Amino acid sequence: MQVVEFLKANKVKFQLRHHPAMFTAQEVAAAEHITGEEVAKVVIVRADGRFAMFVLPATCVLDFKDAARLLAARDVRLATEAEMEKLFPDCQVGAQPPFGTEYGVETYVEKRLASDPEILIPAGTHEDSVLLAWPDYERLAKPKVAAFATHTA
């Protein structure tokens, strides 16, 4: 999946943001001079043998108990780098865009992100992010919106 082409094909207005390589969503927020609440990070989990995508603000961490409840799963763990390479072969590991349905992965978005008018998302590389309107993201990603994150200390 090429995020820019995907957004253009779906007639979505967006801003491509190019920055030095950043490996955390909080680093991206600092580089873009915005709060971590506005930057989406993507967490991939393996739950009872299947994968799921959780999209949450950079300032938060995934609550694994909430994730297990949402997925009706007993065993939930982070996906390994090798698993992510297979799931997202066209992306740098850790920079996958939050369009899980395009990869056959169910997508959940933390409700805090849904309350903002815009969302800054990873675009497949550690050097690129995309800013787009929340309604456009929601229309394309078709995520399930729920509460599953806690703020970091």
Backbone as numpy.savetxt, mean C-alpha at the origin, in Angstrom:
# Nx Ny Nz CAx CAy CAz Cx Cy Cz
2.73 -4.69 -13.69 1.89 -3.51 -13.69 2.77 -2.27 -13.69
2.53 -1.40 -14.59 3.19 -0.10 -14.62 2.17 0.91 -14.11
2.41 1.45 -12.92 1.42 2.30 -12.25 1.03 3.50 -13.10
1.99 4.20 -13.66 1.69 5.39 -14.45 0.79 5.04 -15.63
1.12 4.00 -16.36 0.30 3.59 -17.50 -1.09 3.14 -17.05
-1.15 2.43 -15.93 -2.43 1.97 -15.37 -3.32 3.16 -15.04
-2.75 4.18 -14.41 -3.54 5.36 -14.06 -3.97 6.14 -15.30
-3.07 6.29 -16.25 -3.42 6.98 -17.50 -4.53 6.23 -18.24
-4.42 4.91 -18.32 -5.43 4.11 -19.02 -6.80 4.23 -18.37
-6.81 4.50 -17.07 -8.06 4.65 -16.34 -8.46 6.11 -16.16
-7.78 6.99 -16.91 -8.10 8.43 -16.94 -8.09 9.07 -15.55
-7.04 8.76 -14.79 -6.88 9.29 -13.44 -5.84 10.40 -13.45
-6.19 11.54 -12.84 -5.22 12.61 -12.67 -4.31 12.24 -11.50
-3.01 12.46 -11.68 -2.05 12.11 -10.64 -0.79 12.93 -10.82
0.03 12.93 -9.79 1.35 13.55 -9.85 2.38 12.46 -9.57
3.32 12.28 -10.49 4.42 11.36 -10.27 5.49 12.11 -9.49
5.92 11.54 -8.38 6.94 12.16 -7.54 8.20 11.29 -7.60
9.27 11.87 -8.12 10.55 11.16 -8.18 11.43 11.70 -7.05
12.09 10.81 -6.31 12.91 11.21 -5.18 14.07 10.23 -5.06
15.07 10.57 -4.26 16.16 9.61 -4.03 15.58 8.31 -3.45
16.29 7.23 -3.59 15.80 5.94 -3.10 15.45 6.03 -1.62
14.23 5.65 -1.30 13.73 5.63 0.08 13.18 4.24 0.34
13.50 3.70 1.51 13.10 2.33 1.80 12.03 2.21 2.87
11.58 3.34 3.41 10.44 3.32 4.34 9.48 4.43 3.93
8.22 4.24 4.28 7.21 5.25 3.97 7.47 6.54 4.75
8.02 6.42 5.95 8.35 7.63 6.72 9.45 8.43 6.03
10.42 7.75 5.41 11.46 8.46 4.65 10.85 9.19 3.46
9.89 8.55 2.80 9.20 9.19 1.67 8.46 10.43 2.15
7.77 10.33 3.28 7.05 11.47 3.83 8.00 12.64 4.09
9.15 12.35 4.69 10.13 13.41 4.97 10.65 14.03 3.67
10.95 13.19 2.69 11.46 13.69 1.41 10.43 14.54 0.68
9.17 14.20 0.84 8.09 14.92 0.17 7.55 16.08 1.01
8.07 16.24 2.21 7.66 17.31 3.13 6.17 17.27 3.45
5.69 16.06 3.72 4.30 15.87 4.14 4.29 14.95 5.36
3.16 14.87 6.02 3.10 14.01 7.21 2.99 12.55 6.79
3.43 11.68 7.69 3.34 10.25 7.45 1.91 9.75 7.38
0.97 10.54 7.89 -0.45 10.17 7.82 -0.96 10.19 6.39
-0.29 10.93 5.51 -0.72 11.09 4.12 -0.03 10.10 3.18
0.94 9.36 3.70 1.73 8.44 2.87 1.30 7.01 3.17
0.97 6.29 2.12 0.56 4.89 2.28 1.76 3.97 2.23
1.77 3.01 3.15 2.75 1.93 3.06 1.97 0.64 2.86
2.61 -0.29 2.20 1.96 -1.55 1.84 2.63 -2.68 2.61
1.80 -3.45 3.29 2.29 -4.61 4.05 1.61 -5.85 3.46
2.44 -6.81 3.07 1.92 -8.06 2.51 2.03 -9.14 3.57
0.93 -9.83 3.80 0.93 -10.92 4.78 0.52 -12.22 4.10
0.92 -13.30 4.74 0.45 -14.63 4.35 -0.43 -15.11 5.50
-1.66 -15.44 5.17 -2.65 -15.82 6.18 -3.23 -17.17 5.81
-2.94 -18.17 6.63 -3.42 -19.53 6.36 -3.18 -19.94 4.91
-2.00 -19.60 4.39 -1.61 -20.04 3.06 -1.99 -19.12 1.91
-2.73 -18.06 2.17 -3.07 -17.12 1.10 -2.48 -15.75 1.44
-2.35 -14.89 0.43 -1.75 -13.59 0.63 -2.82 -12.50 0.70
-2.51 -11.45 1.43 -3.38 -10.28 1.51 -2.50 -9.04 1.60
-3.05 -7.93 1.12 -2.35 -6.64 1.12 -3.05 -5.71 2.10
-2.25 -5.11 2.99 -2.76 -4.11 3.92 -2.08 -2.79 3.62
-2.87 -1.74 3.45 -2.37 -0.42 3.12 -2.69 0.49 4.31
-1.64 1.07 4.89 -1.83 1.87 6.09 -0.94 3.09 6.08
-1.23 4.09 6.92 -0.37 5.27 6.97 1.04 4.92 7.41
2.00 5.70 6.95 3.40 5.47 7.30 3.63 5.53 8.80
2.78 6.24 9.52 2.94 6.41 10.97 2.38 5.24 11.77
1.89 4.22 11.10 1.21 3.12 11.79 1.91 1.78 11.54
1.54 0.81 12.37 1.97 -0.57 12.17 0.73 -1.45 12.11
0.86 -2.55 11.42 -0.24 -3.49 11.30 -0.48 -4.20 12.62
-1.72 -4.28 13.04 -2.11 -5.05 14.21 -2.46 -6.45 13.70
-1.61 -7.42 14.00 -1.79 -8.76 13.45 -3.06 -9.44 13.96
-3.50 -9.10 15.15 -4.77 -9.66 15.65 -5.94 -9.15 14.82
-5.93 -7.86 14.51 -6.99 -7.31 13.66 -6.93 -7.91 12.26
-5.71 -8.08 11.74 -5.55 -8.68 10.41 -6.11 -10.09 10.40
-5.80 -10.87 11.41 -6.30 -12.24 11.50 -7.82 -12.26 11.56
-8.39 -11.33 12.33 -9.85 -11.24 12.44 -10.47 -10.90 11.08
-9.91 -9.91 10.40 -10.45 -9.51 9.09 -10.35 -10.63 8.06
-9.28 -11.38 8.12 -9.04 -12.45 7.16 -9.64 -13.79 7.59
-10.21 -13.82 8.79 -10.73 -15.07 9.36 -9.65 -16.16 9.28
-8.45 -15.77 9.72 -7.29 -16.67 9.64 -6.72 -16.92 11.02
-6.11 -18.08 11.18 -5.47 -18.41 12.45 -3.98 -18.05 12.44
-3.34 -18.23 11.30 -1.90 -18.00 11.19 -1.65 -16.84 10.22
-1.20 -15.71 10.74 -0.89 -14.53 9.91 0.54 -14.12 10.18
1.31 -13.98 9.11 2.70 -13.56 9.23 3.06 -12.67 8.05
4.13 -11.94 8.18 4.62 -11.14 7.05 5.06 -12.05 5.92
4.81 -11.64 4.70 5.32 -12.37 3.55 6.83 -12.19 3.49
7.52 -13.20 3.01 8.98 -13.10 2.87 9.32 -12.31 1.61
10.57 -11.87 1.51 11.00 -11.17 0.30 10.85 -12.06 -0.93
11.18 -13.34 -0.79 11.05 -14.27 -1.93 9.60 -14.38 -2.37
8.68 -14.43 -1.40 7.25 -14.51 -1.75 6.80 -13.22 -2.44
7.28 -12.08 -1.97 6.90 -10.81 -2.59 7.46 -10.69 -4.01
8.67 -11.19 -4.22 9.26 -11.17 -5.57 8.40 -11.95 -6.54
7.85 -13.08 -6.10 6.99 -13.89 -6.96 5.64 -13.22 -7.19
5.08 -12.62 -6.15 3.77 -11.97 -6.26 3.81 -10.71 -7.10
4.90 -9.95 -6.98 5.03 -8.64 -7.64 6.31 -8.61 -8.47
6.39 -9.41 -9.52 7.64 -9.55 -10.27 8.09 -8.27 -10.98
7.17 -7.35 -11.19 7.50 -6.11 -11.90 7.83 -4.96 -10.95
7.97 -5.23 -9.66 8.23 -4.20 -8.65 9.49 -4.52 -7.86
10.10 -3.48 -7.33 11.17 -3.68 -6.38 10.53 -4.16 -5.07
11.17 -5.09 -4.41 10.63 -5.63 -3.15 10.44 -4.48 -2.16
9.26 -4.39 -1.61 8.94 -3.34 -0.65 8.41 -2.07 -1.27
8.28 -2.03 -2.59 7.77 -0.83 -3.26 6.52 -1.14 -4.08
5.86 -2.24 -3.77 4.69 -2.64 -4.55 3.57 -1.61 -4.39
2.88 -1.28 -5.49 1.77 -0.33 -5.41 0.57 -0.99 -4.75
-0.30 -0.20 -4.14 -1.41 -0.76 -3.37 -2.63 -1.12 -4.23
-2.38 -1.78 -5.33 -3.45 -2.25 -6.20 -3.42 -3.78 -6.21
-3.73 -4.38 -5.08 -3.64 -5.82 -4.93 -4.47 -6.60 -5.92
-5.63 -6.08 -6.29 -6.49 -6.82 -7.22 -5.81 -7.04 -8.56
-4.90 -6.15 -8.94 -4.17 -6.31 -10.20 -3.20 -7.49 -10.14
-2.92 -7.96 -8.92 -2.01 -9.08 -8.71 -2.73 -10.29 -8.12
-4.05 -10.22 -8.04 -4.82 -11.32 -7.48 -4.73 -11.41 -5.97
-4.50 -10.28 -5.31 -4.35 -10.23 -3.86 -5.43 -9.31 -3.29
-6.16 -9.81 -2.30 -7.18 -9.01 -1.64 -6.53 -7.80 -0.94
-7.18 -6.63 -1.06 -6.61 -5.39 -0.54 -7.47 -4.80 0.57
-6.82 -4.45 1.68 -7.47 -3.79 2.80 -6.79 -2.45 3.02
-7.57 -1.40 3.25 -7.02 -0.07 3.51 -7.47 0.39 4.89
-6.51 0.89 5.67 -6.81 1.44 6.98 -7.75 2.63 6.82
-8.79 2.68 7.63 -9.82 3.71 7.48 -9.27 5.13 7.63
-8.15 5.29 8.32 -7.56 6.63 8.46 -7.16 7.19 7.10
-6.67 6.34 6.20 -6.29 6.81 4.87 -7.51 7.22 4.05
-8.62 6.55 4.29 -9.84 6.83 3.53 -10.44 8.18 3.88
-10.01 8.78 4.98 -10.57 10.07 5.38 -9.84 11.25 4.76
-8.70 11.00 4.11 -7.94 12.07 3.46 -8.38 12.23 2.01
-8.34 13.46 1.48 -8.74 13.66 0.09 -7.75 13.09 -0.92
-6.47 12.96 -0.53 -5.44 12.45 -1.43 -4.64 11.37 -0.72
-3.94 10.57 -1.53 -3.11 9.51 -0.99 -1.83 9.44 -1.83
-0.69 9.34 -1.15 0.60 9.18 -1.81 0.99 7.71 -1.68
1.17 7.06 -2.82 1.39 5.61 -2.84 2.71 5.25 -3.50
3.26 4.09 -3.15 4.45 3.61 -3.85 4.09 3.26 -5.29
5.05 3.47 -6.18 4.78 3.26 -7.60 5.60 2.14 -8.21
6.07 1.21 -7.39 6.80 0.06 -7.91 8.30 0.13 -7.79
8.83 1.33 -7.49 10.27 1.47 -7.26 10.48 2.25 -5.97
11.68 2.22 -5.45 11.98 2.97 -4.23 12.25 4.44 -4.53
12.25 4.81 -5.82 12.49 6.20 -6.22 11.24 6.93 -6.69
10.12 6.23 -6.78 8.91 6.84 -7.33 7.69 6.64 -6.44
6.90 7.71 -6.33 5.63 7.67 -5.63 4.61 8.40 -6.50
3.35 8.15 -6.24 2.28 8.79 -7.01 1.28 9.39 -6.03
0.92 10.64 -6.28 -0.11 11.31 -5.50 -1.38 11.33 -6.34
-2.47 10.82 -5.77 -3.74 10.83 -6.48 -4.87 11.04 -5.50
-6.04 11.37 -6.02 -7.21 11.59 -5.19 -7.70 10.26 -4.61
-8.12 10.30 -3.34 -8.63 9.09 -2.69 -9.75 8.44 -3.50
-10.76 9.20 -3.98 -11.84 8.55 -4.73 -11.35 7.77 -5.96
-10.32 8.30 -6.63 -9.76 7.59 -7.79 -9.07 6.30 -7.34
-8.29 6.39 -6.27 -7.64 5.18 -5.76 -8.68 4.14 -5.37
-9.69 4.56 -4.64 -10.72 3.63 -4.17 -11.45 2.97 -5.34
-11.74 3.75 -6.39 -12.43 3.21 -7.56 -11.59 2.13 -8.26
-10.30 2.35 -8.36 -9.42 1.40 -9.06 -9.02 0.20 -8.20
-8.71 0.45 -6.94 -8.20 -0.61 -6.07 -9.31 -1.48 -5.49
-10.51 -0.89 -5.34 -11.64 -1.60 -4.73 -11.25 -2.27 -3.40
-10.64 -1.49 -2.50 -10.20 -2.08 -1.23 -11.35 -2.24 -0.24
-11.11 -3.07 0.73 -12.01 -3.15 1.87 -11.42 -2.18 2.90
-12.23 -1.24 3.36 -11.79 -0.25 4.33 -12.14 -0.74 5.72
-11.14 -0.76 6.60 -11.33 -1.26 7.96 -10.28 -0.66 8.88
-10.43 -0.92 10.18 -9.45 -0.48 11.18 -8.56 -1.68 11.52
-7.26 -1.55 11.31 -6.34 -2.65 11.59 -4.93 -2.19 11.92
-4.78 -0.91 12.22 -3.43 -0.37 12.46 -3.39 0.40 13.77
-2.19 0.46 14.35 -1.96 1.28 15.52 -0.80 2.21 15.24
-0.81 3.37 15.88 0.28 4.32 15.71 1.56 3.79 16.32
2.66 4.11 15.68 3.95 3.73 16.23 4.27 4.67 17.39
5.11 4.22 18.26 5.45 5.03 19.45 6.37 6.18 19.09
